[in-house]
């Protein structure tokens, strides 16, 4: 039972060592402890300071020693507690045989080591140590900590912005970006804490000086008044003990100050201090040879016994320089050989093409006034919105769009942004930071005064109002969106409209790889049995995306392609229509009335259908078929469509034209310039949807074009 209790107690101490130690340190400030424990704590304090110094020397990056500021605080309190305990022991000591009895052995040993029998020398050495610590080490460390903290904070936003740019451009992945950001945050936290930690060190030095003075004055008073000692006798006894006590407390403090200075003056590379010094001091052996020659010359000139030290030291430096120079020559020869080998490899690849710098697939360029919108550490949400938008796009349209590179462009006005696809501008707008865009969607009950603008996503009338007037705008019936939402919505609409341009064969390959995991037979049939090329699959996908049809149903699309590729005789447009027929329910569901499950359409008349078919042309190069109407008939055709669409608009229905599948693509291509938002469906697509939807014909598109 006793062993179990002892084991539990040991485990408790092991798991809570730091907490127990801190509590004990606090109590040491107030309770009286015996001489043995004072000596033990002094030794522990000195050992701890040396350990901290060695850790600092061997740690690669200063920010890796995250606990240093707290360790310094604990060590400072521990050192002060020991100092107070030893001071109490000195002042409460009693005379035995004319000497103060029961004093700390560490204090006595340090006093004898420094002062000996000469009290003046002891005080001079003690004062010099204090001056060096206060004016040189501690003050310098504090100044460096302050400057490092300020510069780290000032450069934080730019560093994080650079990381986001590298991530969005694909140079680094998400894990590497998070690692770099975490490293920057650690550096910020570290240098900010070090700025305060240096005050602990300087405060400890000042407190030690104050305790030493009080110790000396109090000792003289107690020695003369209470112990009935003579003034010189009291001065001799208490001064030595005061010097010893001061040195035992100031030596660990000096080591900690030195460690602080080394830490805050460290560089942000991944090499320890010893390796850095070795690399930098062994770059040129001639330096040591010159120093050795100077020492030899000084030995011959000065003489008077100095030659016995200077000449051997000079020879040693020359020897060190010779060894370094010889090592440098070997390294230079090795590097030369490696360079020659590399050059030979390049010559063997004479026909190798130079590396081409690829355009960014997608890029968002912003003026400097909008940089705050991409600063995630200050609460900006644009980058996170873009990430969510990319994830949502995969769900909606069926493929993963490339990462969007965000960069600042000084050619833009401060409040402007430009979205580019393969270097070509696809969207451009201005944003007012600190304002909200209030869009008039037709429900405005009270017109507010503001800076007039247009919603870049849908072209609706809008105004800019300060963020503080957001509630007033909502009450007036405006749709209120912030600057981040304006940009992210605009990007979403641009990408949806240009999805066909963004999809490439690499994306097709990725889709096929994903399908192959669950349906390898289908991929094998498409690529090898049907012998459908990546280019054909890409073109069918692009044709679907061009009309905002999601390609997420990969299995259904690939099955339709495998089934009808031979039937369509390599006609991509006919193959696309077969795929659309297979996706009939999906396509129709996009436009059906959700409550009544009804699809309201304009039906194309038989006469117009025949006219379109009779005037259709299919280019021999396989490009998109089109309708070649003469100017008069084309004008009448467009007028017929526009008149029917006007009726749809009056009824508040979505503009949908229903025609036979043979002319669906021709009808769309003939009106896409004049009526870009019109949806054209084939009868086979509606039939494929089955009984899950019903069709209501609003009107028929017809006209007597023969008149």
N, C-alpha and C positions, 0 to 999 in steps of 0.2 A: 504493500500500500504506500509506504514511504517513497519507494522508487518511482511509482506512478505519479505521485504528487510532485516529486522533484522533476520528473520529465515534463509534466505540464507547465511547471514554473519556468523551466529552461526554454520550452517552446514559446511561451508567452514573451519572455525577454527577447528571443530571437526574432519574433514577428513584430515586436513593438520597440525595437532597440532605439530608434531615433526619437520616438515619443518619450520613452523613459529617460533618455539622456538629456533632452531639452528640459524636462521637469526638474531633474537633478541639478542642472546648471542654474535654473532660476532659484532653487532653494539655497544653492551655494552662496548667493548674494547676501543671505540673511543669517544663516546658521554658522555656528563656530565649529570648525573641524580640526582634528588633531594634526600634528606636524607631519606624520607619515602620509596622510591623505593629501596634504598640501604638496609635498614633494612628488607624490605619484601623479597628481593632476598637472603639476608643472612639466613633468616629463611627457605626459600625454599631450599637453598643449604644444610643446616643442616638436614632438613627433608628428602631430597632426599638421602643423604648419609646413613641415618638410615634405610630408606626403602630398599636400595640396600643391606645393611648388613643383614637385616632380610630375604630378599629373598634368599641370599646366604646360610644362616643357614638352611632354610627350603627346599631347592632344593635337590633332591636325588643325581643326578649325576652332576658333574661340567659342563660337556659338554651340559647339558640341558639349561644352561644359555648362549645361543649362542650370545646374544646381549651385553653381559657384556663388552667386549673390546671397543665397540663403545659407550656404555653408559659411560664408564670411560673417554673416550676422550671428550665427550660432557660435562660431569660434571667437568672435569679438566679445560676446556676452560671457563665454567661458573664461576667456583671458581676464576680463574685468573681475569676474567672481573670484578667480585665484588671487588676483592682485589685492582685492579687498580682504580675503582670508589671510594672506600673508602679512598684510598691514596690521590686521587685528592681532596676529600672533606677535609681531614686533612690539606693538604698543602695550600689549598686556604681559610682556615678558618680565620676569623677576630676576634680581641680581643673585648670583651665586659665585662666590669667590671673586667678586669685582667684575663679573661678566654676565651678560644677559643669557639666561639658560633656556633650554628647550626651543631653540630657533631652527628654522628650516635649513636642512643640510644643503639644498640647492641654492638658497639665498647666500648662505655663508661661503659656499664654494665659488660662486660667481663674484662675490665681493673680494675674496682673496685673490682670484685670478686676475681681476682688473686693477684693483687698488693696491693689494699687498700691504705693505707698511707705509705707502705714500698716499695719503688721503687726497691730496691736490691732483695727483696724476689720475686717480680714479674718477674724480669729478670731471676733469677735463675730457677724458675718454668718453664718459657717460654723456656729457653735453654734446660732444662731436657726433656721437651716434644719433642722438635725438635730432640735431640740426640736419644731418644727412637724411634722416627718415622724413622729417616734416617738410623741408624745403626742396628736396630733390625727388625722392621716390614718390611719396604720397601726393604731393601737389601735382607732379607731372602726370601721374596715373589718373588723378581726378580730372585734369584738363583733357586728356586724351579720351576718357570715357564720355565726357560731355560732348566733345566734337563728334565722336563716332556715333553717338545716339542721334544727334541732330542730322548728320548726313545720311544715316540709315533711314530715318523717317522721311527725309526729303526725297530720296530716290526710290522709295517703295512703290509708288504708283506706276512709275515708268517701267520698273522691273517687272511688275505683274502684267502690265500692258504688253510688254515684249513677249512674255511667256504665252499670253492668250493669242498673240499673233502667230507665234510658232506653232501652237496647237491647232489653230484654225487653218493654217496653211499646210498642215500634215507633217511638219518637220519632226514633231514629237507626238507621242500618243497621250491619252488622257492620264494614265498612271504617272508618266514622266512629268507632265504638267503639274499634277497635284504634288509630286515629290519636290519639284523646284519651288512651288508656291509655299509649301510647308517649310522648306529650308529658309526662304526669305522671311517668313513670319517668325521662325525661331530666332533669326538674326535680329529682327526688330525687337522682339521681346527681350533677348539677351542684352543688347546694348542699352535698351531703355532701363532695364534693371541694374545694369552695371553703373549707369550714371548715378543711381542712388546708392549702390553698394560701395562705391568709392568714398561716399560720405561716412559710411560705417568705419572704414579703415582710418580715415583722417580723424574721426571722432575718437576712436580708440587711442590713437597716439596722444591727442590732447588730454583725454581723460587720464592716461598713464602719467603724463607730465604733472597734471594736477595732483594725482594721488601721491606721486613721489615727493612733491613739495610739502603736501600736508603731512606725509609720513615723517619727513625730516623735522618740520616745525613741531609737530605733535610729539615726536620722540625727544626732542630737546626739552620741551616743557615737562613731559612725564619724567624724564631722567633727572632733571634738576629739582623739580618740586616734589614728586612722589618718591623717587628712588634715592634722593639726597646725594646725587652725583655732582661732581664738579662740572663746570660748563665744558671744559676741554675734554674731560673724560666722557661726558654725555655726547659731545659732538663726534668724538672718535668712534664710539660704539654704535650710535644710531646712524651716523653717516655711512659707515661701511655696509650696515644692513640695508639702508635705503638704496645705496648704489646696487647692491646685489639683487634686492627686490625689483628695482627698476629695470635692471638688465634682463632678469628672468621673464618679465612681462613684455619688455620692448623687443627682445630678440624674436619671439614668434610673430609679433606685430610687424617687425621689419621684413621678415620672410614673407608674410602675407601681402604686405605692400609691394614687395618685389614681384611676387606672383601676379598680383593685380596688374602691375605695369607690363609684365610680359604678355599677359592675356589680352589686354585691350590694345596693345600695339601689334598684335599678331595679324597676319594676312589671311585672306579668305580662300586659301588653297587647301589641298588635301595632303600636305606633307607636314610632319612634325617639325618642331623648331630645330632639333639636332640635324635632321636631314637637310633642311633649308640652309643652315649655316655651312654644312659640309659642301653642298652644291655651290654656294656663292663664294666660299673661301678657297675653293680648289679649281677655279676657272682658269687661272693663269699662274704657272709655276715661276715665271720670271719675277713676279712681285717678291717672292720669298728669297730668290737669289740676290735681288738688289738689296733687300733688307740685310741679308747675311753679309754682303760686301761692305755695307755701311758699318755694321757692327765690327767687322774685322779691322776696317780702317780706323774706327774709333779706338779700338784696343791698342793699335800701334801708336796712335797719336797721344792718347790720354796717359797711358801706362800707370804708374804709381799703384800697381797691384790690380787695376781694373782689367788689364789684358788677360788675366787668368779666368775671368768670367766672360768678357766680351768676345774673345777669340773663339772659345768653344761654342758659345751661343751663335756666333756668326757662321761657323762651320755647320752647325746643326740646321740653321735656316737654309743655307745653300744646299745641303743634302735634301731637305724637304722639298725645296723648289725643283731640284733635279728630278726627284721621283715624280712629282706632279707633272712636270713637262714631258717626261717620258711616257707617262700614262696618257697625256693629251695627244701625243703623236700617234700612239696606238689607236686611240679612239678616232682620230682624224683619218688614219689609213683605213680603218674599218668602215667609216662613213663614206669615204671616197669609193671603196669597193662596192658598197651597197648602192651608191648613186650610179656607178657604172653598170651594175647589174640591172638596175631599173631602166636605165637608158637603153640597154640592149633589148629589154622586153618591149619598150616602146618602138624601137626600130623594127622588131619582128612583127609588129602590128601596124604596118605602114598604111593599111587601108582602113584602119579603125576611124570611125567618124567622131568628130568632136561632140562633146556632150551638149545637148540642146537644153536650154533653159525653157521649161514648159510654162505656158501661161496658166495662171490660176483659173481653175474651172469656174469658181464662184468667188467673188470678192466684194466686200463692202468698204468703200472709201469714205471717210468722214472728215469734216473740218475740225480744227482743233477745239472749237467751242463745244463739240459733242463728245469729246473724250470722256467726260464725266459719266456719260451714259453706259460706258463699257467698264467702269471701275467697280468690280464686284465687291471689293473690300469696303467701299463706301456705300453699299446698298444698291448699286446700279444693277438692273435686271436684264439688260439687253442680251448679254451673252447667254444667260440661262434661258431666256425666251427663245433665242435662236436654236439652242440645243433641243428644247422641247418641240419647237417647230419641225426640226429635222426628224425627230422621233415620230411625231404625228404624221409627217408626210409619208413615211414608210408604211404606216398603218392605212392611210387614205389612198395613196396612189400605187403602192406596191414595190418601190425600190428606194434604196438608200442614196440620198443626194450627197455629193462631196461636201467636205468641210468648207465653211465659208471663212475666208481669210479677211480679217478686219485690220485695216491700216489707216493711218492718218495721211491726208493729202493736202499739202500746203497750197495747191492750186485751187482748191475749193474754198468757198467763203466759210467763215467759222461755223455757221449754222446749217450748212448743206451736207448732204450725203449722196453718194452715187453707188448704185448696185450694178455690177458688171458680170456678164457671162462670157468667159473666155476673152476677157479684155475689152469687150464691147458693151457699152452702157445699155442697160435694159430698164433702168428706172432712176429717177433723180427727183429730189424734193428738198425743201427747207424745213427746219424744225426750230421751234422756239423753246429752249430749255427754261424751266420754271413756269411754263404755261401749259394749259390743256387745250386740245382741239375740240371744239364744240360743233358737231356735225348736224346739219339740218336734214333729217331723214324724212321730213314731211309731217312731223308731229309737233312742230314748234307752235306754242300758243302765245309766246311773247318774244319779240325780236330784241336781242341784246346788242349793244354796241361793242364791237371788238375789231381786231385786225382781220380783215377778210382774207380768206385763203380757200383752197380746195383740198378735199381729202385725196391724197395721192393714190389710194387703193382703188376707189370706185368713182372718183371725180365729182363727189357731192359737194355742194356749197358748205362752207364752214367758216368759223372765226376762231381766233386765238384769244383766250382769256387767261388772266393770272390764275394760278392754282387755288388761291383763296376764294375765287368766285365760282368754284366747281359746283357747289350745291345750288347756287342761283341758276346756273345753266341747266342743271338737271330738272329743277322745278319748272323751268320755261319750256321743257320738252326737247332739249338738245340731247344728242348722244355724245357723251363726254368721254374722251380717251386721252391718256397721257402720251408724252413724246415717245416712250419706249414702245407702247402699243401701236402707235402710228407706224413706226419703222418696221416692227416685226410683222404687222398685218400687211404692209406694203410688200415686204420681201416674200411673204407667203403667197400673195396673189401673183407676183412676178414669176415665182418658181412654178406655181401651178400652170400658168399660161405658157411657160417655156419648158415644161417638163420633157417634151419630145426632144428638145435641143440638148438638155442636160444628160439624158440617158445615153450611154455609150456602150461599147462592146464589153468593156470591163465589168460594167454593171450587169450586163446580160450573162456573162460568165459566172458572176457571183450568184445570180438567181438560179442558174442551172445547177450550180454546186449545192445550193440549199435544197432544191427539189430532189437531187440525186440521193440525198441522205435518206429520204423517206420513200422515194419512188424511182429507184434506179432503172427499172424496166422502161418507164416512160421516156427518160432522158436518152437511154440507149436507142429506143425506137425513133425518136426525133432526129438525133444526130447521125445515126448510122444506118438504120433501116430505111427511113424516109430520106436520109441524106440532106437534111435541111441545114444550111449554113448559119453561122452566127450572125452574118449580115442580114439574112432574111428574117431571122427571129427579132433582131434589133429593129428592123424596119416595121414589122407588124406591131411591136410594142410601141414604137414612136407614133404610128398611125392612130393607135388607140389613145395614147396620151394626148395627142394633138386635139382630140375632141373630149378631153377630160374624163376619159374612161380609165378606171383603175385597173392595173395589171396584176393586182395582188392575187387573183385567182389563177395562179400559175398552172396548176394541174389542168383546169378546164381549157385554158388557152393552148397549152402544148398538145393536149389531146386533139383539139380541133385542127391544129396545124398538121399533126401527124395523119389525121384522117383525110384531110382534103388537099394536102399539098400536091399530090399527083393529079387530082381532079382539076385543080385550078391551073395546071400546066405552068407553074412557076410565076403566075400573075399575082404579085404581092397584094394588089388592091382587091382582087377577088378573094384571095386568101384571108385578108383582113376582114372582109364582109362575112365570111364563114365563121371567123372567130367571134365577130360581133353577134352573129346569130346564136352562137353557143352561150354568149353572155347576155342574152336578151333580157332575162329577168333582172339581172344586176343593173343593166343600162336603164331600163324603163323605171326601175324603182327609184332612180335618182330624181325623176321628174313627176312621179305620181302624187296625187293628192293623198296625204297620209291618213286623213280621216275616212274619205270615201273610197280609197283605193282605186281612184279613177284617173285615167290619163286623158287630158283634153288636148286635142290636136287639130291642126289644119291639114286637110287631105288634098293632095295634088291630083288635079283632074287627069283624065285619060288623055285628053288632047295635049296638055302640057307635057305629060310623061313621054308621049310619042315624039313631041318636038325635041325634047332633051336628048332622047336616044338617037334620033335621026341626025343630030348635029354634034354628036360626041366624037372626040378624037382620043386615041390612045397612043402616046409617043412611043416610038420604037425602042428608045433607051430605057423603058420601064418606069419613067417618071409619072407623076400624077396625071390621070386622064382629065380632060376638061371639055367644056361646051363651047363650040365656035359659032356663036350667033352673030348675025349682021347687026349693025348699030341700031336699026329700027326695032327689030325683034327683041334685042337685048334690053332696050329701054322699056318696051312694053312688058317684057318678062319681069324685070325688076319692079315696075309699077304694080304689076299684079300681086307679087309677093308682098310688097310694102303695104298695099291696101288691105290685104288679109291680115297681116301682122298688126295693123293699126286697130282692127277689131279686137284682137286678142289682148292688146294693151289696154283698151278701154274696159274690158271685162276683168282685168287684173290677173290674167293667166300667163303662165310661162310660155314664150314663143316656141312651139314645136310643130314641125312639118312632118307628115307621114306620107311616105311614097313607097313604090315597089323597090325591092332591094337592088335591081339592076341599075337604077338611076340615083340611088341614095348619095353615093360619093360625088356624082356629077352635079346634083342639086346643091350640095353643100359647097363644092368648089366654085360654083357660079355665083353664089350670094355671100361668100365669106367676107369679102371686102366691104360690101354695102351693109350687110347685116351680120356682124361678127358674133353676136351672142345667140343666134338662132340655133336650135338643136334640130337635126334632121335624123329621123328614125326610119328604118325599113320595116315593111309589113312582116317580114320573117322574124325580125327581132321581137315585135309585139306578140306574134304567134308563139315564139319560144317562151315568152313569159307565162303563157298558159292562162288558167282561170284565176290566177292570183291577183290580176288587175283587170279592169274593164276600160274600154276606150270610148270616149265621147268626142264626136266630130263637131267642132264648133262651126266650121265653115269650110268651103272648098276653094282652093286657089285655082281660078280659071279666068280665061280672057279670050276673046276672039282675035287672035293675032293675025288673022288673014285679012282683016279690014284695012 
